[in-house]
Amino acid sequence: MVRIAVLVSGGGTNLQALIDAVNEGSINGEIVFVGSNRMKAYGLERARLNGIEAMCIKDEALLIDKLTELKVDLVVLAGYLAILSENFINHFENRIMNIHPSLIPSFCGKGFYGLKVHEAVLARGVKVTGATVHYVDEGTDTGTIILQKPVMVEEGDTAEVLQRRVMEQAEWIILPKAIDMLANN
């Protein structure tokens, strides 16, 4: 059983999908910690409501110490809007996963996060977008791709509507699946 830490910066909808998957038994693992770089991130409250230790830790060295103390096997970035240092990445090498709301290599890298991704997708006029789970390396959205799932862009979509569809049809499906794949080798 894999010991998981989830890092969030906002509402924690992907965190909720992971909590649900663990509770349903579709992830061979346990979420042992939720951390945030933002004190008011609702993801911290989601964790607490589910009996998961949660706290805001802005200092990366303290975060490394906490995750090491908890013997975390996997760090999952679920809407974590902070760039991790090379030291953090090396400390948890090949044990950090990120969910990104596009089909990498499209609409990724510096400046592409959250609603900005979906706004760019609509501005470009593409017909298919989706989500990607990838390992984290020193680059921004450049790590090895684990899973991707396409989502159709529909006529009349707003960025908010498309964001919700990508979460429901892709992110909340492939993130738990990728973690379970890792947990089961």
Order of alpha helices (4+ residues) and beta strands (2+ residues): beta-alpha-beta-alpha-beta-alpha-beta-alpha-beta-alpha-beta-beta-alpha-alpha
